[in-house]
Each structure stands twice: as C-alpha cells, then as structure tokens.
Amino acid sequence: MKRNTFYISASLIGILVACIFWWAVIYDRYPAAQIVTISVIAGAAAIYILRQKIDDTVIVDEMISKINEKSAMNTLQVLWVGFLALTISGFTMAMSIENPRVKEMMMRGAVSQFIFLASILLIYALFRIYYSGKYGGYEEDEESD
Amino acid sequence: MKNRIKVFRAMNDLTQEALASEVGVTRQTILAIEKGKYDPSLDLAFKIARRFEVSIEEIFTYES
C-alpha cells in the first residue's frame, strides 16, 4: 500500500468513527455507548494494521518528519486562530443575550474555550522549553554574557 | 542546493530505491533531493557521499 493511500484510508476510518459517535449522541440509549467504544478500538486497530502494510521499508525518515512537523505546526496555528474566533464570537453572543440563565451558560462555555486555548499555548511553551534544552538551545560558551 | 546524485547513481548502476534503502530513507526522499525540492541534513548528505565514496562537495553544490 502506498503512503498516501494509507493517509486517505486512515482519514476515512476517522470520519466513520466520528459518524458513529454522532449517531450515538443522537440515539442516546443502550447500546450506543458500547458501540462507540468498540468502534474507537476497532478504528485504532485498523489504522495500526494499515500502517504495517505501507510498502516503504523506512516508515519515517527526515523528510517525512519535516513534512509532519510543518503540517502539525500549520494545523495548530489554523485551529488555534479558528477556535479563538469562535471563542470571541461566543463571548459577543453571550453579552447580547438577555436571559440570565442562557447568558451564564454561554459565558461558561466561552470561558472554557478560552482556558482550552490558553492551555494549548502553555503546552506549546513547555514543549519549546523541553526541546530547546534537548537540542542545546540554553548551552553557554565563552561568547555568552 | 544543486546535486549530482542522479549522475552518481547512474555511474554506480543504482536505483533510487536501492540508494534509499542503503542510506536509510524512503525513495520519495531521494527523489525530492534529486529534484532539488528538499535539502538533506548533514547526516544524510554524509551518508550519500560515503555510499559513493566521494566527498560531499563532489555531490552537493551550495548556491546562495
């Protein structure tokens, strides 16, 4: 199997699992939760098996790592900005609602999203510190102050 | 960065797949390097040069 075929197959499995999850939320009774659990495990197993069937003997090399790194970074940036826009619109909508109960609910939702966004930044900063240390970003020599 | 990997492969009668396997990368990486789309790490550049038993400068040429 070619690498791109694997990525397409893995995406389709992901969409299928998401659809099952969506169905379970709507169905909301036995055995929805059990089916979701089984589908998630089966999906992960299927992706693992498909990964073994990739033709390349080397699964990850430096170019693939670089592609993954750039894709992950761009995904993070796009998602973060998109989610921030959603959070801000949530705040704005909550401010304009007059019903205090609904307003409080929406404000709580927006605050939770904001905390989530801040957590992503915190995790990113922690990873940056870790990798800077690992790759000698804090090393000192005779030219350091 | 320009390179002469294709020339050295032809001289050594080596396919992209075989070279990739010997230096521990995928064929796509060798293809991307040959086409000048990807600059290899120093580590990989040394491995490729060593495989052909020449210096790095004979294979890779830096262009600013």
Backbone of each chain as ProteinMPNN parsed JSONL, in Angstrom:
{"seq_chain_A": "MKRNTFYISASLIGILVACIFWWAVIYDRYPAAQIVTISVIAGAAAIYILRQKIDDTVIVDEMISKINEKSAMNTLQVLWVGFLALTISGFTMAMSIENPRVKEMMMRGAVSQFIFLASILLIYALFRIYYSGKYGGYEEDEESD", "coords_chain_A": {"N_chain_A": [[0.844, -1.196, 0.0], [0.474, 2.24, -0.816], [1.867, 5.192, 0.727], [0.231, 7.523, 0.674], [-2.25, 6.376, 0.142], [-2.644, 5.079, 2.504], [-2.942, 7.302, 4.244], [-5.32, 8.404, 3.244], [-7.099, 6.264, 3.701], [-6.928, 6.088, 6.49], [-8.016, 8.555, 7.18], [-10.643, 8.213, 6.262], [-11.498, 6.177, 7.957], [-11.39, 7.562, 10.362], [-13.393, 9.485, 9.919], [-15.588, 7.804, 9.726], [-15.692, 6.721, 12.335], [-16.212, 9.074, 13.713], [-18.758, 9.626, 12.701], [-20.195, 7.47, 13.752], [-19.963, 8.092, 16.431], [-21.404, 10.473, 16.457], [-23.938, 9.51, 15.745], [-24.404, 7.968, 18.015], [-24.643, 9.901, 19.995], [-27.032, 11.108, 19.27], [-28.808, 8.912, 19.327], [-28.595, 7.964, 21.976], [-29.101, 5.826, 23.928], [-28.951, 2.434, 25.293], [-27.491, 0.209, 22.918], [-25.62, 2.358, 22.503], [-23.321, 3.683, 23.693], [-21.61, 1.498, 24.088], [-21.211, 0.64, 21.482], [-19.857, 2.832, 20.431], [-17.48, 2.731, 21.93], [-16.439, 0.249, 21.071], [-16.159, 0.827, 18.33], [-14.209, 2.845, 18.322], [-11.965, 1.5, 19.338], [-11.749, -0.522, 17.389], [-11.31, 1.079, 15.134], [-8.818, 2.263, 15.749], [-7.253, -0.062, 15.803], [-7.533, -0.907, 13.15], [-6.261, 1.191, 11.783], [-3.682, 0.862, 12.768], [-3.043, -1.684, 11.714], [-3.204, -1.127, 8.964], [-1.085, 0.651, 8.746], [1.092, -0.989, 9.004], [1.084, -2.115, 6.563], [2.172, -0.419, 4.726], [4.207, 0.118, 1.905], [6.881, 1.137, 1.972], [10.091, 0.425, 3.328], [11.335, 1.985, 5.166], [9.598, 3.764, 7.48], [9.432, 6.265, 8.682], [11.371, 9.013, 7.854], [13.869, 11.658, 7.618], [12.783, 13.609, 5.841], [10.043, 13.034, 5.83], [9.54, 13.455, 8.52], [9.989, 16.195, 8.613], [7.943, 17.096, 6.944], [5.743, 16.229, 8.437], [6.16, 17.761, 10.742], [5.892, 20.414, 9.776], [3.26, 20.301, 8.8], [1.861, 19.727, 11.173], [2.409, 22.009, 12.696], [1.238, 24.046, 11.146], [-1.424, 23.167, 11.175], [-1.971, 23.418, 13.883], [-1.744, 26.212, 14.191], [-3.789, 27.164, 12.45], [-6.066, 25.94, 13.585], [-5.969, 27.062, 16.141], [-6.309, 29.821, 15.73], [-8.812, 29.767, 14.446], [-10.39, 28.647, 16.465], [-10.105, 30.614, 18.383], [-11.448, 32.718, 17.171], [-14.007, 31.64, 17.21], [-14.4, 31.533, 19.99], [-14.334, 34.253, 20.684], [-16.567, 35.148, 19.251], [-18.462, 33.706, 20.63], [-18.333, 34.909, 23.182], [-19.22, 37.48, 22.466], [-21.806, 36.938, 21.557], [-22.908, 35.941, 23.921], [-22.886, 38.22, 25.52], [-24.886, 39.726, 24.381], [-27.201, 38.399, 24.928], [-30.25, 38.29, 26.744], [-31.589, 36.682, 28.595], [-30.73, 35.575, 31.746], [-29.942, 32.992, 32.568], [-29.317, 31.533, 30.236], [-27.392, 33.256, 29.299], [-25.399, 33.003, 31.258], [-24.71, 30.327, 30.881], [-23.664, 30.404, 28.286], [-21.539, 32.116, 28.659], [-19.971, 30.617, 30.382], [-19.298, 28.531, 28.686], [-17.776, 29.922, 26.769], [-15.683, 30.856, 28.359], [-14.54, 28.416, 29.107], [-13.628, 27.558, 26.624], [-11.729, 29.51, 26.196], [-9.92, 28.972, 28.254], [-9.081, 26.492, 27.368], [-7.764, 27.229, 25.002], [-5.701, 28.779, 26.077], [-4.406, 26.774, 27.473], [-3.401, 25.24, 25.406], [-1.457, 26.973, 24.4], [0.209, 27.057, 26.63], [1.081, 24.384, 26.836], [2.431, 24.228, 24.419], [4.479, 26.093, 24.892], [5.82, 24.783, 26.983], [6.732, 22.475, 25.668], [8.433, 23.696, 23.852], [10.389, 24.732, 25.56], [11.384, 22.33, 26.592], [12.397, 21.028, 24.251], [14.217, 22.955, 23.38], [16.085, 22.808, 25.396], [16.87, 20.154, 25.058], [18.078, 20.173, 22.515], [20.221, 21.816, 22.931], [19.734, 24.566, 23.131], [20.024, 26.229, 25.329], [22.625, 26.191, 26.015], [25.844, 27.373, 27.144], [28.755, 29.275, 26.234], [32.133, 30.566, 25.738], [31.446, 32.943, 24.498], [29.098, 33.756, 25.534], [27.182, 36.052, 27.599]], "CA_chain_A": [[0.0, 0.0, 0.0], [1.246, 3.483, -0.845], [1.704, 6.016, 1.933], [-0.932, 8.406, 0.548], [-3.448, 5.529, 0.27], [-2.808, 4.869, 3.949], [-3.486, 8.519, 4.852], [-6.726, 8.528, 2.836], [-7.842, 5.218, 4.421], [-6.986, 6.466, 7.909], [-8.973, 9.669, 7.293], [-11.992, 7.661, 6.106], [-11.815, 5.466, 9.214], [-11.645, 8.618, 11.348], [-14.716, 10.072, 9.627], [-16.573, 6.765, 10.064], [-15.785, 6.673, 13.803], [-16.886, 10.322, 14.115], [-20.183, 9.461, 12.358], [-20.766, 6.542, 14.75], [-20.053, 8.875, 17.671], [-22.507, 11.422, 16.25], [-25.165, 8.71, 15.818], [-24.583, 7.544, 19.416], [-25.11, 11.071, 20.759], [-28.45, 11.3, 18.924], [-29.552, 7.714, 19.753], [-28.549, 8.181, 23.425], [-29.536, 4.738, 24.805], [-28.229, 1.174, 25.067], [-26.068, 0.048, 23.259], [-24.862, 3.396, 21.798], [-22.001, 3.905, 24.292], [-20.788, 0.303, 23.855], [-20.839, 0.63, 20.05], [-18.823, 3.867, 20.249], [-16.232, 2.2, 22.493], [-15.927, -0.787, 20.159], [-15.743, 1.424, 17.054], [-12.946, 3.577, 18.515], [-10.894, 0.49, 19.446], [-11.617, -1.156, 16.071], [-10.712, 2.075, 14.245], [-7.386, 2.369, 16.071], [-6.623, -1.316, 15.372], [-7.493, -0.917, 11.678], [-5.212, 2.122, 11.348], [-2.407, 0.227, 13.108], [-2.797, -2.762, 10.738], [-2.943, -0.488, 7.668], [0.248, 1.269, 8.812], [2.077, -2.061, 8.781], [1.028, -2.55, 5.158], [2.815, 0.567, 3.85], [5.29, -0.55, 1.168], [8.236, 1.6, 2.307], [10.732, -0.266, 4.454], [11.528, 3.044, 6.161], [8.291, 4.397, 7.632], [9.651, 7.694, 8.95], [12.737, 9.499, 7.686], [13.957, 13.09, 7.948], [11.868, 14.437, 5.042], [8.682, 12.793, 6.331], [9.472, 14.15, 9.815], [9.865, 17.626, 8.347], [6.587, 17.312, 6.413], [4.842, 16.087, 9.595], [6.39, 18.903, 11.628], [5.285, 21.617, 9.177], [1.804, 20.104, 8.755], [1.352, 19.828, 12.545], [2.517, 23.408, 13.123], [0.217, 24.826, 10.439], [-2.726, 22.738, 11.687], [-2.112, 24.041, 15.205], [-1.985, 27.654, 14.013], [-5.117, 27.382, 11.853], [-7.076, 25.566, 14.582], [-5.938, 27.991, 17.266], [-6.925, 31.086, 15.291], [-10.228, 29.473, 14.21], [-11.041, 28.451, 17.756], [-10.127, 31.925, 19.055], [-12.544, 33.466, 16.543], [-15.249, 31.06, 17.762], [-14.497, 31.941, 21.395], [-14.687, 35.679, 20.722], [-17.978, 35.284, 18.832], [-19.246, 33.166, 21.751], [-18.396, 35.98, 24.188], [-20.047, 38.561, 21.924], [-23.201, 36.482, 21.57], [-23.336, 35.831, 25.325], [-23.113, 39.569, 26.04], [-26.119, 40.313, 23.828], [-28.368, 37.622, 25.356], [-30.853, 38.9, 27.936], [-31.936, 35.633, 29.564], [-29.522, 35.407, 32.57], [-29.516, 31.59, 32.65], [-28.654, 31.215, 28.951], [-26.195, 34.098, 29.237], [-24.37, 32.4, 32.109], [-24.269, 29.097, 30.218], [-22.815, 30.741, 27.134], [-20.293, 32.697, 29.178], [-19.165, 29.497, 30.884], [-18.762, 27.844, 27.501], [-16.726, 30.751, 26.167], [-14.53, 30.863, 29.276], [-13.918, 27.089, 28.987], [-12.878, 27.557, 25.365], [-10.577, 30.381, 26.37], [-8.961, 28.22, 29.081], [-8.553, 25.457, 26.485], [-6.797, 27.88, 24.112], [-4.538, 29.153, 26.885], [-3.71, 25.527, 27.798], [-2.632, 24.849, 24.213], [-0.261, 27.827, 24.376], [1.078, 26.646, 27.739], [1.699, 23.106, 26.446], [3.386, 24.554, 23.353], [5.64, 26.733, 25.523], [6.551, 23.757, 27.736], [7.453, 21.643, 24.693], [9.532, 24.501, 23.295], [11.452, 24.773, 26.574], [11.952, 20.985, 26.649], [13.209, 20.74, 23.058], [15.356, 23.878, 23.358], [17.074, 22.213, 26.305], [17.354, 18.896, 24.471], [18.957, 20.435, 21.379], [21.308, 22.724, 23.286], [19.353, 25.969, 22.992], [20.4, 27.016, 26.521], [24.048, 25.971, 26.31], [26.643, 28.595, 27.208], [30.175, 29.111, 25.933], [32.917, 31.756, 26.076], [30.868, 34.15, 23.903], [27.885, 34.124, 26.274], [27.393, 37.163, 28.559]], "C_chain_A": [[0.883, 1.252, 0.0], [0.912, 4.326, 0.388], [0.451, 6.896, 1.853], [-2.245, 7.63, 0.648], [-3.721, 5.28, 1.748], [-3.442, 6.096, 4.601], [-4.966, 8.697, 4.503], [-7.58, 7.522, 3.604], [-8.012, 5.594, 5.893], [-7.989, 7.601, 8.125], [-10.399, 9.151, 7.202], [-12.429, 6.916, 7.369], [-12.165, 6.486, 10.303], [-13.03, 9.226, 11.176], [-15.815, 9.091, 10.028], [-16.79, 6.698, 11.585], [-16.518, 7.925, 14.315], [-18.394, 10.24, 13.838], [-20.881, 8.546, 13.376], [-20.97, 7.277, 16.076], [-21.255, 9.836, 17.61], [-23.858, 10.693, 16.379], [-25.473, 8.353, 17.281], [-25.119, 8.683, 20.277], [-26.61, 11.274, 20.514], [-29.294, 10.146, 19.482], [-29.692, 7.681, 21.293], [-29.215, 7.093, 24.276], [-28.768, 3.47, 24.446], [-28.478, 0.66, 23.657], [-25.173, 1.101, 22.597], [-23.434, 3.555, 22.358], [-21.056, 2.737, 24.01], [-20.307, 0.271, 22.399], [-19.746, 1.667, 19.778], [-17.474, 3.353, 20.738], [-15.604, 1.187, 21.54], [-15.42, -0.162, 18.859], [-14.42, 2.183, 17.187], [-11.776, 2.595, 18.566], [-10.646, -0.157, 18.079], [-10.952, -0.205, 15.072], [-9.216, 2.196, 14.475], [-6.64, 1.121, 15.596], [-6.481, -1.358, 13.853], [-6.39, 0.009, 11.16], [-3.828, 1.527, 11.618], [-2.042, -0.852, 12.079], [-2.457, -2.166, 9.364], [-1.534, 0.098, 7.62], [1.343, 0.236, 8.535], [2.159, -2.45, 7.304], [1.615, -1.521, 4.185], [4.055, -0.079, 3.226], [6.695, -0.148, 1.623], [8.817, 0.804, 3.458], [10.997, 0.738, 5.57], [10.202, 3.781, 6.286], [8.451, 5.902, 7.88], [11.114, 8.028, 8.685], [12.722, 11.015, 7.863], [13.011, 13.963, 7.123], [10.426, 14.275, 5.525], [8.492, 13.488, 7.686], [9.27, 15.643, 9.606], [8.469, 17.961, 7.831], [5.581, 17.249, 7.567], [4.924, 17.31, 10.498], [5.705, 20.163, 11.082], [3.758, 21.503, 9.154], [1.203, 20.3, 10.15], [1.335, 21.28, 13.008], [1.427, 24.256, 12.458], [-1.185, 24.462, 10.916], [-2.997, 23.416, 13.026], [-2.461, 25.518, 15.073], [-3.397, 27.925, 13.494], [-6.211, 27.081, 12.884], [-7.145, 26.582, 15.712], [-6.644, 29.304, 16.902], [-8.438, 30.887, 15.082], [-11.0, 29.347, 15.51], [-11.129, 29.754, 18.542], [-11.275, 32.769, 18.494], [-13.889, 32.966, 17.077], [-15.478, 31.516, 19.199], [-14.952, 33.395, 21.504], [-16.153, 35.876, 20.306], [-18.911, 34.741, 19.913], [-19.445, 34.211, 22.843], [-19.364, 37.075, 23.734], [-21.524, 38.184, 21.966], [-23.751, 36.432, 22.996], [-23.672, 37.201, 25.905], [-24.466, 40.118, 25.582], [-27.38, 39.551, 24.269], [-28.924, 38.182, 26.671], [-31.219, 37.887, 29.006], [-30.701, 35.301, 30.417], [-29.0, 33.969, 32.61], [-28.736, 31.178, 31.383], [-27.341, 31.985, 28.842], [-25.05, 33.476, 30.041], [-23.806, 31.141, 31.463], [-23.299, 29.391, 29.084], [-21.48, 31.319, 27.584], [-19.367, 31.599, 29.69], [-18.508, 28.738, 29.737], [-17.601, 28.6, 26.898], [-15.473, 30.768, 27.04], [-13.787, 29.524, 29.191], [-13.072, 27.018, 27.717], [-11.607, 28.387, 25.495], [-9.491, 29.68, 27.194], [-8.285, 27.139, 28.228], [-7.48, 26.044, 25.565], [-5.521, 28.26, 24.861], [-3.713, 27.91, 27.227], [-2.861, 25.066, 26.621], [-1.339, 25.66, 24.145], [0.737, 27.399, 25.444], [1.818, 25.357, 27.383], [2.761, 23.349, 25.368], [4.66, 25.153, 23.954], [6.485, 25.705, 26.271], [7.351, 22.852, 26.794], [8.638, 22.397, 24.093], [10.705, 24.536, 24.268], [12.171, 23.423, 26.609], [12.884, 20.728, 25.463], [14.391, 21.704, 22.914], [16.471, 23.341, 24.237], [17.706, 20.984, 25.677], [18.344, 19.146, 23.34], [19.975, 21.543, 21.654], [21.006, 24.198, 23.131], [19.761, 26.836, 24.168], [21.874, 26.835, 26.908], [24.796, 27.308, 26.342], [28.075, 28.293, 26.811], [30.883, 30.421, 26.225], [32.343, 33.047, 25.485], [29.583, 34.586, 24.606], [28.205, 35.24, 27.259], [27.736, 36.656, 29.945]], "O_chain_A": [[1.89, 1.324, 0.704], [-0.151, 4.198, 0.996], [-0.299, 7.01, 2.822], [-3.235, 8.143, 1.169], [-4.87, 5.271, 2.19], [-4.361, 5.968, 5.409], [-5.768, 9.088, 5.351], [-8.652, 7.865, 4.101], [-9.09, 5.44, 6.468], [-8.719, 7.616, 9.117], [-11.269, 9.581, 7.959], [-13.581, 7.013, 7.794], [-13.113, 6.297, 11.065], [-13.749, 9.454, 12.149], [-16.837, 9.481, 10.593], [-17.925, 6.626, 12.056], [-17.337, 7.843, 15.23], [-19.205, 10.718, 14.631], [-22.004, 8.815, 13.803], [-21.989, 7.118, 16.748], [-22.007, 9.984, 18.573], [-24.786, 11.181, 17.025], [-26.618, 8.421, 17.728], [-25.939, 8.469, 21.17], [-27.361, 11.577, 21.441], [-30.367, 10.373, 20.042], [-30.767, 7.406, 21.826], [-29.85, 7.427, 25.276], [-28.042, 3.419, 23.453], [-29.631, 0.678, 23.226], [-24.067, 0.771, 22.168], [-22.463, 3.562, 21.601], [-19.874, 2.932, 23.73], [-19.159, -0.074, 22.117], [-18.826, 1.42, 18.998], [-16.456, 3.51, 20.064], [-14.413, 1.249, 21.239], [-14.378, -0.564, 18.34], [-13.602, 2.167, 16.267], [-10.739, 2.809, 17.938], [-9.502, -0.324, 17.657], [-10.129, -0.629, 14.26], [-8.434, 2.227, 13.525], [-5.539, 1.218, 15.054], [-5.453, -1.784, 13.328], [-5.672, -0.334, 10.221], [-2.915, 1.667, 10.804], [-0.899, -0.936, 11.629], [-1.543, -2.635, 8.685], [-0.869, 0.051, 6.585], [2.368, 0.536, 7.923], [3.146, -3.027, 6.849], [1.567, -1.716, 2.97], [4.845, -0.73, 3.91], [7.598, -0.983, 1.658], [8.133, 0.535, 4.446], [10.903, 0.412, 6.753], [9.725, 4.361, 5.311], [7.691, 6.71, 7.345], [12.004, 7.384, 9.241], [11.694, 11.594, 8.215], [12.486, 14.952, 7.635], [9.68, 15.25, 5.619], [7.427, 14.037, 7.967], [8.493, 16.283, 10.315], [7.878, 18.97, 8.218], [4.687, 18.09, 7.673], [3.908, 17.83, 10.959], [5.031, 20.885, 11.817], [3.049, 22.466, 9.445], [0.171, 20.953, 10.3], [0.374, 21.732, 13.631], [0.777, 25.073, 13.11], [-2.042, 25.336, 11.049], [-4.092, 23.918, 13.276], [-3.357, 26.018, 15.754], [-4.11, 28.786, 14.01], [-7.157, 27.853, 13.043], [-8.227, 26.926, 16.188], [-7.461, 29.82, 17.665], [-9.243, 31.726, 15.487], [-12.109, 29.864, 15.647], [-12.092, 29.984, 19.273], [-11.982, 33.448, 19.239], [-14.791, 33.756, 17.358], [-16.6, 31.845, 19.584], [-15.829, 33.729, 22.3], [-16.884, 36.657, 20.915], [-20.017, 35.25, 20.095], [-20.546, 34.389, 23.365], [-20.209, 37.536, 24.502], [-22.377, 38.984, 22.351], [-24.89, 36.82, 23.254], [-24.616, 37.34, 26.683], [-25.112, 40.879, 26.303], [-28.497, 40.003, 24.015], [-28.17, 38.506, 27.589], [-31.167, 38.195, 30.197], [-29.716, 34.795, 29.88], [-27.793, 33.737, 32.676], [-27.667, 30.571, 31.451], [-26.329, 31.466, 28.371], [-23.906, 33.423, 29.591], [-22.598, 30.905, 31.485], [-22.268, 28.736, 28.932], [-20.435, 31.057, 26.987], [-18.155, 31.633, 29.474], [-17.339, 28.358, 29.802], [-16.572, 28.017, 26.557], [-14.351, 30.703, 26.537], [-12.557, 29.494, 29.2], [-11.958, 26.496, 27.723], [-10.551, 28.022, 24.977], [-8.304, 29.776, 26.884], [-7.083, 26.9, 28.344], [-6.424, 25.443, 25.369], [-4.412, 28.09, 24.354], [-2.484, 27.966, 27.269], [-1.75, 24.567, 26.8], [-0.267, 25.12, 23.872], [1.945, 27.377, 25.21], [3.025, 25.245, 27.598], [3.841, 22.76, 25.398], [5.772, 24.778, 23.582], [7.714, 25.742, 26.208], [8.498, 22.505, 27.079], [9.702, 21.825, 23.857], [11.861, 24.391, 23.871], [13.4, 23.365, 26.65], [14.013, 20.27, 25.638], [15.441, 21.329, 22.393], [17.647, 23.405, 23.879], [18.919, 20.79, 25.749], [19.334, 18.426, 23.209], [20.523, 22.136, 20.725], [21.927, 25.006, 23.011], [19.841, 28.057, 24.032], [22.309, 27.265, 27.976], [24.421, 28.255, 25.651], [28.561, 27.182, 27.025], [30.32, 31.298, 26.881], [32.712, 34.136, 25.923], [29.042, 35.652, 24.315], [29.343, 35.373, 27.707], [27.942, 37.452, 30.86]]}, "seq_chain_B": "MKNRIKVFRAMNDLTQEALASEVGVTRQTILAIEKGKYDPSLDLAFKIARRFEVSIEEIFTYES", "coords_chain_B": {"N_chain_B": [[20.341, 24.38, -3.38], [22.393, 22.454, -5.421], [22.691, 19.159, -6.852], [24.411, 16.055, -7.664], [23.384, 13.534, -7.575], [21.887, 11.854, -9.214], [23.609, 11.424, -11.355], [25.739, 10.1, -10.104], [24.364, 7.874, -9.247], [23.753, 6.671, -11.653], [26.305, 6.108, -12.561], [27.042, 4.215, -10.728], [25.213, 2.304, -11.173], [22.723, 2.205, -9.753], [19.519, 2.07, -8.301], [16.925, 4.44, -7.322], [15.466, 3.405, -5.229], [17.203, 1.436, -4.209], [19.386, 3.002, -3.353], [18.084, 4.585, -1.475], [17.349, 2.658, 0.386], [19.873, 1.836, 1.249], [20.912, 4.115, 2.517], [19.047, 4.565, 4.412], [16.549, 5.915, 4.101], [13.345, 6.981, 2.638], [12.269, 6.219, -0.764], [11.012, 8.397, -1.839], [12.25, 10.525, -0.585], [14.841, 10.506, -1.661], [14.157, 11.032, -4.305], [13.029, 13.612, -4.021], [15.296, 15.018, -3.19], [16.967, 14.742, -5.411], [15.518, 16.183, -7.286], [15.824, 18.667, -6.289], [14.029, 19.676, -4.485], [14.118, 19.233, -1.824], [16.424, 19.807, 0.741], [18.936, 17.803, 2.001], [19.733, 16.657, 5.371], [22.845, 17.264, 7.138], [23.824, 14.9, 8.063], [22.546, 12.969, 6.428], [23.532, 13.784, 3.961], [26.258, 13.216, 4.268], [26.077, 10.435, 4.486], [25.174, 9.734, 1.937], [27.297, 10.652, 0.366], [29.348, 9.049, 1.368], [28.435, 6.58, 0.577], [28.896, 6.661, -2.145], [31.547, 6.915, -2.085], [32.889, 9.393, -2.234], [33.675, 12.934, -1.744], [31.527, 15.237, 0.053], [31.313, 17.655, -1.324], [31.64, 16.922, -3.942], [29.26, 15.893, -4.654], [27.201, 17.573, -3.706], [26.405, 20.984, -4.322], [26.607, 24.174, -3.103], [24.379, 26.852, -3.512], [23.893, 30.26, -3.24]], "CA_chain_B": [[21.493, 23.466, -3.417], [22.37, 21.528, -6.567], [23.358, 17.888, -6.538], [24.677, 15.158, -8.799], [23.068, 12.174, -7.122], [21.425, 11.07, -10.361], [24.805, 11.05, -12.126], [26.459, 9.072, -9.341], [23.545, 6.645, -9.257], [23.925, 6.048, -12.978], [27.676, 5.572, -12.61], [27.119, 3.032, -9.855], [24.105, 1.428, -11.563], [21.937, 2.092, -8.523], [18.183, 2.672, -8.409], [16.58, 5.315, -6.182], [15.015, 2.509, -4.149], [18.38, 0.792, -3.608], [20.141, 4.026, -2.621], [17.273, 4.954, -0.304], [17.451, 1.562, 1.356], [21.236, 1.803, 1.814], [21.168, 5.255, 3.413], [18.016, 4.549, 5.454], [15.42, 6.845, 3.907], [12.381, 6.477, 1.648], [12.591, 6.561, -2.151], [10.49, 9.747, -2.071], [13.246, 11.495, -0.101], [15.9, 10.562, -2.686], [13.555, 11.705, -5.461], [12.907, 15.041, -3.699], [16.651, 15.609, -3.174], [17.427, 14.805, -6.811], [14.793, 17.251, -7.986], [16.155, 19.932, -5.644], [12.889, 20.145, -3.688], [14.43, 19.057, -0.405], [17.853, 19.779, 1.077], [19.124, 16.787, 3.052], [20.502, 17.047, 6.562], [24.278, 16.992, 7.003], [23.967, 13.468, 8.336], [22.149, 12.228, 5.222], [24.465, 14.159, 2.892], [27.471, 12.417, 4.5], [25.779, 9.027, 4.185], [25.105, 9.586, 0.478], [28.665, 10.811, -0.14], [30.123, 7.862, 1.742], [27.967, 5.443, -0.24], [29.556, 6.746, -3.451], [32.989, 7.034, -1.779], [33.41, 10.695, -2.684], [33.427, 13.957, -0.718], [30.208, 15.88, -0.062], [31.384, 18.719, -2.338], [31.538, 16.354, -5.297], [27.844, 15.598, -4.927], [26.346, 18.742, -3.426], [26.985, 22.307, -4.563], [25.763, 25.188, -2.462], [24.109, 28.072, -4.295], [23.194, 31.219, -2.37]], "C_chain_B": [[21.343, 22.514, -4.609], [23.043, 20.226, -6.159], [23.497, 17.026, -7.783], [24.381, 13.707, -8.425], [22.671, 11.279, -8.302], [22.616, 10.554, -11.18], [25.551, 9.914, -11.411], [25.679, 7.762, -9.283], [23.735, 5.893, -10.564], [25.31, 5.403, -13.082], [27.807, 4.281, -11.804], [25.999, 2.03, -10.139], [23.186, 1.122, -10.358], [20.564, 2.737, -8.73], [17.95, 3.589, -7.209], [16.214, 4.463, -4.975], [16.212, 1.897, -3.422], [19.192, 1.793, -2.792], [19.404, 4.404, -1.335], [17.415, 3.904, 0.791], [18.826, 1.556, 2.031], [21.513, 2.957, 2.778], [20.054, 5.438, 4.458], [16.939, 5.606, 5.338], [14.442, 6.24, 2.906], [12.819, 6.907, 0.241], [12.152, 7.993, -2.464], [11.511, 10.815, -1.645], [14.375, 11.643, -1.119], [15.389, 11.323, -3.915], [13.487, 13.219, -5.231], [14.273, 15.723, -3.688], [17.148, 15.775, -4.612], [16.774, 15.946, -7.572], [15.049, 18.626, -7.368], [15.025, 20.514, -4.807], [13.194, 20.089, -2.192], [15.947, 19.004, -0.215], [18.078, 18.789, 2.216], [19.877, 17.346, 4.258], [21.966, 16.716, 6.303], [24.542, 15.492, 7.14], [23.668, 12.647, 7.069], [23.098, 12.532, 4.064], [25.766, 13.36, 3.016], [27.242, 10.952, 4.121], [25.789, 8.786, 2.671], [26.523, 9.673, -0.115], [29.503, 9.573, 0.164], [29.738, 6.658, 0.9], [28.682, 5.444, -1.598], [31.077, 6.924, -3.319], [33.611, 8.292, -2.393], [33.17, 11.721, -1.57], [32.048, 14.594, -0.975], [30.202, 16.904, -1.204], [31.255, 18.179, -3.763], [30.087, 16.051, -5.667], [26.97, 16.846, -4.774], [27.102, 20.054, -3.677], [26.042, 23.347, -3.975], [25.606, 26.411, -3.367], [23.345, 29.044, -3.426], [22.065, 31.905, -3.136]], "O_chain_B": [[20.313, 21.862, -4.779], [23.86, 20.195, -5.238], [22.822, 17.223, -8.794], [25.04, 12.78, -8.896], [23.06, 10.114, -8.378], [22.629, 9.409, -11.632], [25.936, 8.916, -12.02], [26.263, 6.678, -9.27], [23.859, 4.668, -10.593], [25.463, 4.304, -13.616], [28.575, 3.383, -12.151], [25.854, 1.032, -9.433], [22.925, -0.031, -10.012], [20.471, 3.835, -9.279], [18.674, 3.529, -6.214], [16.603, 4.762, -3.846], [16.245, 1.84, -2.192], [19.635, 1.488, -1.684], [20.0, 4.526, -0.266], [17.579, 4.228, 1.967], [18.934, 1.304, 3.231], [22.26, 2.796, 3.743], [20.112, 6.35, 5.283], [16.465, 6.136, 6.343], [14.661, 5.145, 2.389], [13.622, 7.825, 0.076], [12.799, 8.708, -3.229], [11.617, 11.87, -2.269], [14.816, 12.755, -1.409], [16.1, 12.149, -4.486], [13.835, 14.008, -6.109], [14.401, 16.868, -4.121], [17.681, 16.823, -4.978], [17.41, 16.595, -8.403], [14.548, 19.634, -7.866], [15.047, 21.694, -4.458], [12.594, 20.814, -1.398], [16.654, 18.268, -0.903], [17.475, 18.922, 3.281], [20.56, 18.367, 4.17], [22.291, 15.981, 5.37], [25.364, 14.912, 6.431], [24.431, 11.757, 6.693], [23.428, 11.644, 3.278], [26.312, 12.888, 2.02], [28.103, 10.314, 3.515], [26.328, 7.792, 2.185], [26.898, 8.879, -0.977], [30.271, 9.109, -0.678], [30.578, 5.828, 0.552], [29.028, 4.391, -2.134], [31.788, 7.064, -4.314], [34.692, 8.258, -2.981], [32.532, 11.407, -0.565], [31.493, 14.497, -2.069], [29.23, 17.012, -1.951], [30.817, 18.886, -4.67], [29.738, 15.965, -6.845], [26.114, 17.127, -5.612], [28.264, 20.209, -3.301], [24.855, 23.397, -4.297], [26.581, 26.929, -3.912], [22.271, 28.715, -2.923], [21.361, 32.746, -2.576]]}, "name": "protein", "num_of_chains": 2, "seq": "MKRNTFYISASLIGILVACIFWWAVIYDRYPAAQIVTISVIAGAAAIYILRQKIDDTVIVDEMISKINEKSAMNTLQVLWVGFLALTISGFTMAMSIENPRVKEMMMRGAVSQFIFLASILLIYALFRIYYSGKYGGYEEDEESDMKNRIKVFRAMNDLTQEALASEVGVTRQTILAIEKGKYDPSLDLAFKIARRFEVSIEEIFTYES"}
